[in-house]
C-alpha cells in the first residue's frame, strides 16, 4: 500500500527549539562577612576584655598577602560608649537607630579613622538589613575611604560593596572596585574570581568572562556553581560547542542532578543536532526521576519526534509523540501523532489520536476532523 503524502506537523523545529541560555548567578551575601567582623570586634573593642590585636592574631588572616598596611585599631574612652550604644541597637535589630548613631559617631570631630570606619560599616549592614542597597553602598564606600579598619574587615567591606554594585547592575563601578580588591589582596579564591567573571558577563564582555570561568572549572572541577556559570557565559559568547563539552563531562561524572541542568545539556545537543545524545540524556533523566512530566518535557519530546519524522524514522517519531502528547498543555502533540499515524497507514490509531487532540484543544480542529472522517 502506498503511503499518503506527508502532512506538515504543527511544530516548527527552529521556532520551538531556540537556544537555552542560563542566567549567570553569583551567590554572595553582602552582609555576612562584615557582620562576622562586627561580632568579633564586639568582644575586642567594646568592653569584652581583649585587645583588638590579640583578637586578630587568634585566627588566620583572611587576606594574608594584602599589600595594605594594617592601621592601628584603637577606640578612645570618649567614643567607646557611643559605639556600645550603636552595638546595642544593632543587636536589637534597630536598624534605623544604628544608622542614626553611626552618623553621629562619624560626625564627631574627635572620632579617629577606625571609629568612623567601624561606624560606617555598621551603618552599611543596617541599611542592607533594611534592603536599602544604594544607602548601604554609600556607607560601605565611606567605611573604605575612612581607611581605619583592620585588613580583614576593610576588604570584607570592599567585597560587600562590589556585591551590592553588581546586584544593582552598576557594573563599571563594581568592576573598578573588584579590580582594586584583587590588586590589593592578591586573592586567587574561586569565589572572588568568579564574581569578577560575573561582572564582566553583566557588561557583555563574554569572551573575557568565559576565559576566567573555564580556568576556574579546570581548577575546581567539582564546583557545580562555577560550572553552570561557565556554561551560561559560553552560551552568551556563542561558544555552544565549548558549553556542551563542559556539560557533557559533568554529566558523565554524575554532577547534573537538577532538571534545569539536564535541560541545558540536552537542549545544547539539540541545537548541535546531536539528536541521539539529546534523546539519551532525556530518557536517562526520566528514568532517574530527575525530569518530571510537564509542558517543557513534552515540548522537547515533540522536537525529537519531529526530527525523527523528518529523518523518516516513523516508528521512533510515533513513540516519541506518544510520550509527549499526554503531558502537553494542549492537543497539538496528539494532532501531530495522528498525522504521523495516518502517514504510517495506522488509520484506527490515527483517528483515536485525532479525537484526543480535539478533546485537549487545537488551533486547527479541521485537521483533526479530516483524519477522523476518513
KOLGU-923121 format. One line per 3 residues: number of its first residue (from 0); for each residue x, y, z of C-alpha. Coordinates in steps of 0.2 Angstrom, whole numbers, padded with zeros to 4 digits. Each point is the difference from the previous one (the first is absolute). Example, Ala and Ser with C-alpha at 12.3 -4.5 7.8 and 13.67 -1.06 7.14 Angstrom:
BEGIN
0	0062,-0022,0039; 0006,0017,-0003;
END
This chain:
BEGIN
0	0000,0000,0000; 0007,0017,-0005; 0002,0012,0015;
3	-0010,0016,-0001; 0010,0016,-0003; 0008,0007,0016;
6	-0011,0013,0008; 0010,0015,0009; 0001,-0002,0019;
9	-0006,0015,0011; 0017,0003,0008; 0013,0010,-0009;
12	0017,-0008,0005; 0010,0016,0000; -0013,0010,0009;
15	-0003,-0012,0013; 0018,-0004,0005; 0009,0017,0001;
18	0015,0001,0011; 0000,-0003,0019; 0010,0013,0008;
21	0002,-0002,0019; 0001,0016,0010; 0017,0002,0009;
24	-0002,0000,0019; 0011,0007,0013; -0004,-0006,0017;
27	0007,0012,0013; -0008,0007,0016; 0005,0019,0000;
30	-0002,0000,0019; 0007,-0016,0006; 0019,0004,0000;
33	-0002,0017,0008; -0012,-0007,0013; 0012,-0013,0005;
36	0014,0013,0002; -0012,0010,0011; -0003,-0014,0012;
39	0018,-0003,0002; 0003,0018,0003; -0014,0001,0013;
42	0011,-0011,0011; 0016,0009,-0004; -0004,0019,0000;
45	-0016,0002,0009; 0004,-0006,0018; 0002,-0018,-0001;
48	0017,0000,0007; 0012,-0004,-0014; 0011,0011,-0010;
51	-0004,0001,-0019; 0017,-0005,-0005; -0002,-0016,0011;
54	-0017,-0004,-0009; 0007,0001,-0017; 0016,-0010,0004;
57	-0011,-0014,0006; -0006,-0005,-0017; 0008,0000,-0017;
60	-0001,0015,-0011; -0013,-0001,-0013; 0012,0010,-0012;
63	0017,-0005,0005; 0008,0007,-0016; -0008,0017,0001;
66	0011,0015,-0004; -0009,0012,0011; 0008,0005,0016;
69	-0011,-0005,0014; -0005,0016,0010; 0000,0002,0019;
72	-0018,-0005,0006; -0003,0009,0016; -0016,0006,0008;
75	0001,0016,0011; -0009,-0001,0017; -0010,0015,-0005;
78	-0007,-0009,-0016; -0001,-0017,0008; -0017,0003,0008;
81	-0007,0006,-0017; 0006,-0015,-0009; -0008,-0011,0014;
84	-0016,0009,-0002; 0000,-0003,-0019; 0004,-0018,0003;
87	-0014,-0002,0012; -0012,0007,-0013; 0007,-0012,-0013;
90	-0003,-0015,0011; -0018,0006,0003; -0002,0001,-0019;
93	-0003,0018,0001; 0007,0004,-0017; -0005,0018,-0001;
96	0007,0003,0018; 0017,-0008,-0006; 0001,0012,-0015;
99	-0005,0015,0010; 0013,-0004,0014; 0013,-0005,-0013;
102	-0002,0017,-0009; 0002,0009,0017; 0016,-0009,0004;
105	0007,0003,-0018; -0004,0019,0002; 0010,0002,0017;
108	0015,0010,-0003; 0010,-0011,0012; -0005,-0016,-0008;
111	0016,-0009,-0008; 0001,-0009,-0016; -0004,-0017,0008;
114	-0015,0007,0009; -0008,0008,-0015; 0004,-0016,-0011;
117	-0008,-0011,0013; -0015,0011,0001; -0003,0001,-0019;
120	0002,-0019,-0002; -0013,-0003,0014; -0011,0013,-0009;
123	0002,-0009,-0017; -0005,-0017,0008; -0015,0009,0008;
126	-0005,0007,-0017; 0002,-0016,-0008; -0011,-0008,0013;
129	-0013,0013,-0005; 0002,-0005,-0018; 0006,0017,-0005;
132	0015,-0005,-0010; 0004,0017,-0008; 0002,0007,0018;
135	0009,-0015,0006; 0013,0002,-0015; 0002,0018,0006;
138	0004,-0004,0018; 0012,-0014,-0006; 0009,0012,-0012;
141	0002,0012,0015; 0007,-0014,0011; 0013,-0004,-0013;
144	0005,0018,-0003; 0002,0002,0019; 0013,-0013,-0001;
147	0000,-0005,0018; -0005,-0018,0001; 0011,-0015,0002;
150	0004,-0008,-0017; -0013,-0014,0002; -0014,0012,0004;
153	0006,0013,-0013; 0000,-0013,-0015; -0016,-0008,0006;
156	-0008,0017,-0001; 0008,0003,-0017; -0007,-0017,-0006;
159	-0017,0004,0007; 0000,0016,-0010; 0004,-0010,-0016;
162	-0014,-0012,0003; -0012,0014,0002; 0006,0009,-0015;
165	-0002,-0016,-0010; -0017,-0003,0006; -0005,0018,-0004;
168	0007,-0003,-0018; 0013,0014,0002; 0012,-0011,-0008;
171	0014,0013,-0004; 0001,0005,0018; -0001,-0018,0006;
174	0014,-0004,-0012; 0011,0014,0005; -0002,-0004,0019;
177	0003,-0019,-0004; 0016,0003,-0009; 0006,0011,0014;
180	-0005,-0014,0013; 0009,-0013,-0010; 0016,0011,-0003;
183	0001,0004,0019; -0004,-0017,0007; 0008,-0010,-0014;
186	-0014,-0012,0003; -0002,-0015,-0011; -0015,-0008,0008;
189	-0013,-0007,-0012; -0014,0010,0007; 0009,0016,-0003;
192	0005,-0004,-0017; -0017,-0006,-0004; -0008,0016,0005;
195	0012,0010,-0011; -0005,-0012,-0014; -0019,0003,0004;
198	0003,0019,-0001; 0008,-0002,-0017; -0014,-0011,-0006;
201	-0012,0014,0006; 0009,0012,-0010; -0001,-0012,-0015;
204	0018,-0003,-0001; -0003,-0018,-0002; 0016,-0006,-0007;
207	0010,0007,0015; -0013,-0007,0012; 0001,-0017,-0009;
210	0019,-0001,0001; -0001,0003,0019; -0014,-0013,0003;
213	0009,-0013,-0011; 0016,0002,0010; -0010,-0001,0016;
216	-0009,-0016,-0005; 0016,-0008,-0004; 0007,0004,0017;
219	-0017,-0004,0009; -0008,-0014,-0010; -0012,-0005,0014;
222	-0007,0018,0003; -0017,-0001,-0009; -0004,0018,0002;
225	0016,0005,-0009; -0004,-0013,-0014; -0017,0007,-0003;
228	0006,0018,0000; 0013,-0005,-0013; -0013,-0009,-0011;
231	-0011,0015,0001; 0014,0012,-0005; 0006,-0011,-0014;
234	-0018,-0001,-0007; -0001,0019,0001; 0017,0001,-0010;
237	-0008,-0012,-0013; 0013,-0013,0005; -0013,-0014,0000;
240	0012,-0014,-0004; 0011,0005,0015; -0016,0001,0011;
243	-0006,-0017,-0005; 0017,-0008,0003; 0001,0007,0018;
246	-0018,-0006,0003; 0004,-0017,-0008; 0015,-0003,0011;
249	-0010,0005,0015; -0014,-0012,-0005; 0011,-0014,-0001;
252	0006,0003,0017; -0017,0000,0007; 0000,0019,0005;
255	-0016,0005,-0010; -0014,-0004,0013; -0013,0013,-0003;
258	-0013,0002,-0015; 0007,0017,-0005; 0018,-0008,-0001;
261	-0005,-0015,-0011; -0011,0012,-0011; 0015,0011,-0003;
264	0010,-0015,-0006; -0014,-0008,-0011; -0005,0016,-0007;
267	0018,0004,-0004; 0001,-0017,-0009; -0016,0004,-0010;
270	0007,0016,-0006; 0015,-0009,-0005; -0011,-0013,-0009;
273	0006,-0014,0011; -0017,-0007,0001; 0005,-0017,0006;
276	0010,0007,0015; -0014,0012,0004; -0012,-0015,0000;
279	0011,-0010,0011; 0002,0014,0013; -0019,0002,0001;
282	-0004,-0018,0002; 0013,-0003,0013; -0006,0016,0009;
285	-0018,-0007,0000; 0006,-0017,0006; 0009,0008,0014;
288	-0015,0011,0005; 0010,0016,-0003; -0011,0005,-0015;
291	-0019,0001,0005; -0015,0000,-0012; -0005,0017,-0005;
294	-0001,0013,-0014; 0018,0002,-0003; 0004,-0018,-0001;
297	-0014,-0003,-0012; 0006,0014,-0011; 0017,-0008,0000;
300	-0006,-0017,-0004; -0010,0008,-0014; 0016,0008,-0008;
303	0008,-0017,0001; -0015,-0008,-0008; -0001,0012,-0014;
306	0019,-0003,-0004; -0003,-0018,-0001; -0015,0003,-0011;
309	0010,0011,-0012; 0014,-0014,0000; -0014,-0013,-0005;
312	0002,-0009,0017; -0019,-0002,0001; -0001,-0013,0014;
315	0012,0011,0011; -0010,0016,-0004; -0016,-0009,0005;
318	0007,-0006,0016; 0007,0017,0005; -0017,0009,-0004;
321	-0009,-0013,0011; 0012,0005,0014; -0003,0018,-0003;
324	-0019,0001,-0003; -0007,-0004,0017; 0011,0013,0009;
327	-0003,0014,-0012; -0010,0015,0005; -0011,-0001,-0016;
330	-0004,-0013,-0014; 0013,0005,-0012; 0011,-0015,0004;
333	-0014,-0012,-0002; -0004,0008,-0017; 0018,-0002,-0006;
336	-0001,-0018,0006; -0016,-0003,-0010; 0008,0007,-0015;
339	0015,-0011,0001; -0011,-0015,0004; -0011,0004,-0015;
342	0016,0001,-0011; 0006,-0017,0007; -0017,-0007,-0006;
345	-0006,-0003,0018; -0017,0007,-0003; -0009,-0006,0016;
348	0013,0007,0011; 0001,0016,-0009; -0018,0003,0002;
351	0001,-0003,0019; 0015,0012,0001; -0010,0013,-0010;
354	-0015,-0002,0012; 0012,0003,0015; 0007,0015,-0008;
357	-0017,0008,-0002; -0004,-0004,0018; 0016,0009,0006;
360	-0002,0014,-0013; 0009,0005,-0016; 0002,0015,-0010;
363	-0007,-0009,-0016; -0013,-0012,0005; -0004,-0003,-0019;
366	0017,-0009,-0001; -0006,-0012,0013; -0018,-0002,-0007;
369	0008,-0004,-0017; 0009,-0015,0007; -0015,-0006,0010;
372	-0011,0001,-0016; 0010,-0012,-0010;
END
